[in-house]
Amino acid sequence: MDALNRLEIEAVLSSRLPNCIISCTLSADNTLSVDVTGPGSDQFTIVNIDRRHYQGEAGINKLAREILEEMVMSRQATRLFG
């Protein structure tokens, strides 16, 4: 994934998370931040993603799965403590 530019990353994550709006930021240190707006306008931000840990198709799939897991955990925590 470290060979993809911001728009390419947004497009590939959007294809794997079709009900979400994805916005990415690439930092000078080559890390990635992802803002996700999910169904129901739930908003999530994941920062300091080391793009070297998400190589190729398998890496993109892994990142999408991890984003979904974070969204689920966040929603569960909100319901539990909200």
DRENTI-93755 format. One record per residue: chain; residue number from 1; x negated, z negated, y negated of N, C-alpha, C, O in turn; residue in three letters. Coordinates in nm, 2 decimals, padded with zeros to 4 digits. Each point is the difference from the previous one (the first is absolute). Layout:
+--------+-----+--------+--------+--------+--------+--------+--------+--------+--------+--------+--------+--------+--------+--------+
: chaine : num :     nx :     nz :     ny :    cax :    caz :    cay :     cx :     cz :     cy :     ox :     oz :     oy : residu :
+--------+-----+--------+--------+--------+--------+--------+--------+--------+--------+--------+--------+--------+--------+--------+
:      A : NUM :      X :      Z :      Y :      X :      Z :      Y :      X :      Z :      Y :      X :      Z :      Y :    ALA :
...
+--------+-----+--------+--------+--------+--------+--------+--------+--------+--------+--------+--------+--------+--------+--------+
END
This chain:
+--------+-----+--------+--------+--------+--------+--------+--------+--------+--------+--------+--------+--------+--------+--------+
: chaine : num :     nx :     nz :     ny :    cax :    caz :    cay :     cx :     cz :     cy :     ox :     oz :     oy : residu :
+--------+-----+--------+--------+--------+--------+--------+--------+--------+--------+--------+--------+--------+--------+--------+
:      A :   1 : -00.08 :  00.00 :  00.12 :  00.08 :  00.00 : -00.12 : -00.09 :  00.00 : -00.13 :  00.05 :  00.03 : -00.10 :    MET :
:      A :   2 : -00.17 : -00.07 :  00.12 : -00.09 :  00.00 : -00.12 : -00.03 :  00.14 : -00.06 : -00.05 :  00.01 : -00.11 :    ASP :
:      A :   3 :  00.09 :  00.09 :  00.18 : -00.02 :  00.14 : -00.05 :  00.12 :  00.05 : -00.07 :  00.00 :  00.10 : -00.07 :    ALA :
:      A :   4 :  00.12 : -00.17 :  00.07 :  00.12 :  00.04 : -00.07 :  00.00 : -00.05 : -00.14 : -00.05 : -00.11 : -00.03 :    LEU :
:      A :   5 :  00.11 :  00.19 : -00.06 :  00.02 : -00.05 : -00.13 :  00.13 : -00.08 : -00.02 :  00.07 : -00.01 :  00.10 :    ASN :
:      A :   6 : -00.05 : -00.04 : -00.21 :  00.12 : -00.09 : -00.03 :  00.13 :  00.07 :  00.04 :  00.09 : -00.05 :  00.07 :    ARG :
:      A :   7 : -00.07 :  00.18 : -00.12 :  00.12 :  00.07 :  00.03 :  00.02 :  00.03 :  00.15 :  00.11 : -00.01 :  00.05 :    LEU :
:      A :   8 : -00.22 :  00.04 :  00.02 :  00.01 :  00.03 :  00.14 :  00.04 : -00.13 :  00.08 :  00.08 :  00.00 :  00.09 :    GLU :
:      A :   9 : -00.14 : -00.11 : -00.13 :  00.04 : -00.13 :  00.06 :  00.14 : -00.03 : -00.02 :  00.07 : -00.05 :  00.09 :    ILE :
:      A :  10 : -00.02 :  00.06 : -00.21 :  00.14 : -00.02 : -00.04 :  00.09 :  00.09 :  00.09 :  00.10 : -00.05 :  00.05 :    GLU :
:      A :  11 : -00.13 :  00.17 : -00.04 :  00.08 :  00.09 :  00.08 :  00.00 : -00.03 :  00.15 :  00.11 :  00.00 :  00.06 :    ALA :
:      A :  12 : -00.22 : -00.04 : -00.01 :  00.00 : -00.03 :  00.15 :  00.07 : -00.13 :  00.03 :  00.06 : -00.01 :  00.10 :    VAL :
:      A :  13 : -00.08 : -00.09 : -00.19 :  00.07 : -00.13 :  00.02 :  00.15 :  00.02 : -00.02 :  00.08 : -00.06 :  00.07 :    LEU :
:      A :  14 : -00.04 :  00.14 : -00.17 :  00.14 :  00.03 : -00.02 :  00.06 :  00.07 :  00.12 :  00.12 : -00.03 :  00.03 :    SER :
:      A :  15 : -00.19 :  00.11 :  00.03 :  00.06 :  00.07 :  00.12 :  00.02 : -00.10 :  00.12 :  00.09 :  00.02 :  00.08 :    SER :
:      A :  16 : -00.17 : -00.12 : -00.08 :  00.01 : -00.10 :  00.11 :  00.10 : -00.12 : -00.04 :  00.04 : -00.07 :  00.09 :    ARG :
:      A :  17 : -00.02 :  00.06 : -00.22 :  00.09 : -00.11 : -00.05 :  00.11 :  00.07 : -00.08 :  00.00 : -00.02 : -00.12 :    LEU :
:      A :  18 :  00.08 :  00.10 :  00.18 :  00.09 :  00.09 : -00.07 :  00.11 : -00.07 : -00.09 :  00.05 :  00.07 : -00.09 :    PRO :
:      A :  19 : -00.02 : -00.19 :  00.11 :  00.09 : -00.07 : -00.08 : -00.06 : -00.08 : -00.12 :  00.06 : -00.08 : -00.06 :    ASN :
:      A :  20 : -00.19 :  00.10 :  00.04 : -00.08 : -00.07 : -00.10 : -00.06 :  00.10 : -00.10 : -00.02 :  00.11 :  00.03 :    CYS :
:      A :  21 :  00.00 : -00.17 : -00.15 : -00.07 :  00.07 : -00.10 : -00.14 : -00.06 :  00.00 : -00.02 : -00.12 : -00.02 :    ILE :
:      A :  22 : -00.08 :  00.21 :  00.03 : -00.14 : -00.04 :  00.01 : -00.08 :  00.04 : -00.12 :  00.01 :  00.11 : -00.05 :    ILE :
:      A :  23 : -00.08 : -00.21 : -00.01 : -00.09 :  00.03 : -00.11 : -00.14 : -00.06 :  00.03 : -00.01 : -00.12 :  00.03 :    SER :
:      A :  24 : -00.10 :  00.20 : -00.04 : -00.13 : -00.05 :  00.04 : -00.09 :  00.00 : -00.12 :  00.01 :  00.07 : -00.10 :    CYS :
:      A :  25 : -00.11 : -00.16 :  00.11 : -00.11 :  00.00 : -00.10 : -00.13 : -00.01 :  00.07 : -00.02 : -00.09 :  00.09 :    THR :
:      A :  26 : -00.08 :  00.17 : -00.12 : -00.13 :  00.00 :  00.06 : -00.09 : -00.07 : -00.10 : -00.01 :  00.04 : -00.12 :    LEU :
:      A :  27 : -00.07 : -00.14 :  00.17 : -00.09 : -00.07 : -00.09 : -00.14 :  00.06 :  00.01 : -00.03 :  00.08 :  00.09 :    SER :
:      A :  28 : -00.05 : -00.12 : -00.18 : -00.14 :  00.06 : -00.01 : -00.08 : -00.04 :  00.13 : -00.09 :  00.07 :  00.04 :    ALA :
:      A :  29 :  00.13 : -00.19 :  00.02 : -00.08 : -00.04 :  00.12 :  00.06 :  00.06 :  00.13 : -00.03 : -00.04 :  00.11 :    ASP :
:      A :  30 :  00.12 :  00.14 : -00.13 :  00.05 :  00.08 :  00.11 :  00.11 : -00.08 :  00.08 :  00.04 :  00.04 :  00.11 :    ASN :
:      A :  31 :  00.01 : -00.15 : -00.17 :  00.12 : -00.06 :  00.06 :  00.12 :  00.06 : -00.05 :  00.01 :  00.07 : -00.10 :    THR :
:      A :  32 :  00.10 : -00.10 :  00.17 :  00.13 :  00.05 : -00.03 :  00.10 : -00.11 : -00.02 :  00.00 : -00.10 :  00.06 :    LEU :
:      A :  33 :  00.09 :  00.12 : -00.16 :  00.11 : -00.08 : -00.02 :  00.13 :  00.08 :  00.01 :  00.00 :  00.11 : -00.04 :    SER :
:      A :  34 :  00.10 : -00.17 :  00.11 :  00.12 :  00.08 :  00.03 :  00.12 : -00.08 : -00.05 :  00.02 : -00.12 :  00.04 :    VAL :
:      A :  35 :  00.06 :  00.18 : -00.13 :  00.13 : -00.06 : -00.04 :  00.11 :  00.07 :  00.08 :  00.00 :  00.12 :  00.00 :    ASP :
:      A :  36 :  00.08 : -00.20 :  00.06 :  00.11 :  00.05 :  00.08 :  00.13 : -00.05 : -00.05 :  00.02 : -00.12 : -00.02 :    VAL :
:      A :  37 :  00.07 :  00.21 : -00.01 :  00.14 : -00.04 : -00.04 :  00.09 :  00.04 :  00.12 :  00.01 :  00.12 :  00.03 :    THR :
:      A :  38 :  00.04 : -00.22 :  00.04 :  00.08 :  00.02 :  00.12 :  00.14 :  00.01 : -00.03 :  00.05 : -00.01 : -00.11 :    GLY :
:      A :  39 :  00.03 :  00.03 :  00.22 :  00.15 :  00.00 : -00.02 :  00.04 : -00.13 : -00.06 : -00.05 : -00.11 :  00.02 :    PRO :
:      A :  40 :  00.15 :  00.12 : -00.11 :  00.05 : -00.11 : -00.07 : -00.08 : -00.05 : -00.11 :  00.01 : -00.11 : -00.06 :    GLY :
:      A :  41 : -00.10 :  00.20 :  00.02 : -00.10 : -00.02 : -00.12 : -00.09 : -00.12 :  00.03 : -00.06 : -00.05 : -00.10 :    SER :
:      A :  42 :  00.04 :  00.01 :  00.22 : -00.11 : -00.09 :  00.03 : -00.13 :  00.06 : -00.03 : -00.03 :  00.11 :  00.03 :    ASP :
:      A :  43 : -00.06 : -00.19 : -00.10 : -00.13 :  00.06 : -00.04 : -00.11 : -00.08 :  00.06 :  00.00 : -00.13 :  00.00 :    GLN :
:      A :  44 : -00.10 :  00.20 :  00.05 : -00.12 : -00.06 :  00.07 : -00.12 :  00.06 : -00.06 : -00.01 :  00.12 : -00.03 :    PHE :
:      A :  45 : -00.10 : -00.20 :  00.02 : -00.13 :  00.06 : -00.04 : -00.10 : -00.06 :  00.10 : -00.01 : -00.12 :  00.03 :    THR :
:      A :  46 : -00.07 :  00.21 :  00.02 : -00.11 : -00.03 :  00.09 : -00.13 :  00.05 : -00.07 : -00.01 :  00.11 : -00.04 :    ILE :
:      A :  47 : -00.08 : -00.20 :  00.02 : -00.12 :  00.03 : -00.08 : -00.13 : -00.02 :  00.08 :  00.00 : -00.06 :  00.11 :    VAL :
:      A :  48 : -00.11 :  00.12 : -00.15 : -00.13 :  00.00 :  00.06 :  00.00 :  00.04 :  00.14 : -00.07 : -00.06 :  00.09 :    ASN :
:      A :  49 :  00.13 :  00.17 : -00.06 :  00.00 :  00.06 :  00.13 : -00.13 :  00.08 :  00.01 : -00.03 :  00.09 : -00.07 :    ILE :
:      A :  50 : -00.05 : -00.13 :  00.17 : -00.13 :  00.08 :  00.03 :  00.04 :  00.12 :  00.07 :  00.03 :  00.00 :  00.12 :    ASP :
:      A :  51 : -00.04 :  00.11 : -00.19 :  00.04 :  00.13 :  00.06 : -00.09 :  00.04 :  00.12 :  00.05 :  00.08 :  00.09 :    ARG :
:      A :  52 : -00.17 : -00.13 : -00.08 : -00.08 :  00.03 :  00.12 :  00.06 : -00.05 :  00.13 : -00.04 :  00.05 :  00.11 :    ARG :
:      A :  53 :  00.13 : -00.15 : -00.12 :  00.06 : -00.05 :  00.12 :  00.12 :  00.07 :  00.05 :  00.06 : -00.03 :  00.10 :    HIS :
:      A :  54 : -00.03 :  00.14 : -00.17 :  00.12 :  00.08 :  00.04 : -00.03 :  00.15 :  00.00 :  00.04 :  00.08 : -00.08 :    TYR :
:      A :  55 : -00.12 : -00.04 :  00.18 : -00.05 :  00.13 :  00.02 :  00.10 :  00.09 :  00.08 :  00.06 : -00.04 :  00.10 :    GLN :
:      A :  56 : -00.05 :  00.16 : -00.15 :  00.08 :  00.10 :  00.07 :  00.15 : -00.03 :  00.01 :  00.05 : -00.09 : -00.06 :    GLY :
:      A :  57 :  00.01 :  00.17 :  00.15 :  00.15 : -00.02 :  00.03 :  00.03 : -00.14 :  00.05 :  00.10 : -00.06 : -00.04 :    GLU :
:      A :  58 : -00.18 :  00.01 :  00.13 :  00.02 : -00.13 :  00.05 : -00.01 : -00.11 : -00.11 :  00.08 : -00.10 :  00.00 :    ALA :
:      A :  59 : -00.17 :  00.12 : -00.09 : -00.02 : -00.10 : -00.11 :  00.12 :  00.00 : -00.09 :  00.05 : -00.10 : -00.05 :    GLY :
:      A :  60 :  00.00 :  00.22 :  00.02 :  00.12 :  00.01 : -00.09 :  00.12 : -00.07 :  00.07 :  00.08 : -00.07 : -00.06 :    ILE :
:      A :  61 : -00.06 :  00.10 :  00.19 :  00.11 : -00.06 :  00.07 : -00.02 : -00.15 :  00.01 :  00.10 : -00.08 : -00.02 :    ASN :
:      A :  62 : -00.22 :  00.03 :  00.03 : -00.03 : -00.15 :  00.00 :  00.04 : -00.06 : -00.13 :  00.06 : -00.10 : -00.01 :    LYS :
:      A :  63 : -00.10 :  00.17 : -00.10 :  00.03 : -00.05 : -00.13 :  00.15 : -00.01 : -00.03 :  00.05 : -00.09 : -00.05 :    LEU :
:      A :  64 :  00.02 :  00.20 :  00.09 :  00.15 :  00.00 : -00.02 :  00.06 : -00.11 :  00.08 :  00.09 : -00.06 : -00.05 :    ALA :
:      A :  65 : -00.13 :  00.04 :  00.17 :  00.05 : -00.11 :  00.09 : -00.02 : -00.14 : -00.07 :  00.08 : -00.08 :  00.00 :    ARG :
:      A :  66 : -00.20 :  00.06 : -00.05 : -00.04 : -00.12 : -00.06 :  00.09 : -00.02 : -00.13 :  00.04 : -00.12 : -00.03 :    GLU :
:      A :  67 : -00.02 :  00.22 : -00.05 :  00.09 : -00.01 : -00.11 :  00.14 : -00.04 :  00.04 :  00.06 : -00.09 : -00.06 :    ILE :
:      A :  68 : -00.01 :  00.15 :  00.16 :  00.13 : -00.04 :  00.05 :  00.01 : -00.14 :  00.05 :  00.09 : -00.07 : -00.03 :    LEU :
:      A :  69 : -00.20 :  00.02 :  00.10 :  00.00 : -00.13 :  00.04 :  00.00 : -00.10 : -00.12 :  00.06 : -00.10 :  00.01 :    GLU :
:      A :  70 : -00.14 :  00.13 : -00.11 : -00.01 : -00.08 : -00.12 :  00.14 : -00.01 : -00.07 :  00.04 : -00.11 : -00.05 :    GLU :
:      A :  71 :  00.03 :  00.22 :  00.05 :  00.13 :  00.01 : -00.07 :  00.10 : -00.09 :  00.08 :  00.07 : -00.08 : -00.06 :    MET :
:      A :  72 : -00.07 :  00.08 :  00.19 :  00.08 : -00.08 :  00.09 : -00.03 : -00.15 : -00.02 :  00.10 : -00.08 : -00.02 :    VAL :
:      A :  73 : -00.22 :  00.05 :  00.02 : -00.04 : -00.14 : -00.02 :  00.04 : -00.05 : -00.13 :  00.05 : -00.12 : -00.02 :    MET :
:      A :  74 : -00.07 :  00.20 : -00.09 :  00.04 : -00.04 : -00.13 :  00.15 : -00.02 : -00.01 :  00.04 : -00.10 : -00.07 :    SER :
:      A :  75 :  00.04 :  00.19 :  00.12 :  00.14 : -00.02 :  00.00 :  00.05 : -00.12 :  00.07 :  00.09 : -00.07 : -00.04 :    ARG :
:      A :  76 : -00.16 :  00.04 :  00.16 :  00.04 : -00.12 :  00.08 : -00.03 : -00.13 : -00.08 :  00.08 : -00.09 :  00.00 :    GLN :
:      A :  77 : -00.20 :  00.09 : -00.07 : -00.04 : -00.11 : -00.08 :  00.10 : -00.02 : -00.12 :  00.03 : -00.12 : -00.03 :    ALA :
:      A :  78 :  00.01 :  00.23 : -00.03 :  00.09 : -00.01 : -00.11 :  00.13 : -00.06 :  00.04 :  00.06 : -00.09 : -00.06 :    THR :
:      A :  79 : -00.01 :  00.13 :  00.18 :  00.13 : -00.05 :  00.05 : -00.01 : -00.15 :  00.04 :  00.09 : -00.08 : -00.02 :    ARG :
:      A :  80 : -00.21 :  00.05 :  00.08 : -00.02 : -00.14 :  00.04 : -00.01 : -00.10 : -00.11 :  00.05 : -00.11 :  00.00 :    LEU :
:      A :  81 : -00.13 :  00.15 : -00.11 : -00.03 : -00.08 : -00.11 :  00.08 :  00.03 : -00.12 : -00.01 : -00.08 : -00.10 :    PHE :
:      A :  82 :  00.08 :  00.19 :  00.10 :  00.07 :  00.04 : -00.12 :  00.13 : -00.06 : -00.02 :  00.07 :  00.03 : -00.10 :    GLY :
+--------+-----+--------+--------+--------+--------+--------+--------+--------+--------+--------+--------+--------+--------+--------+
END
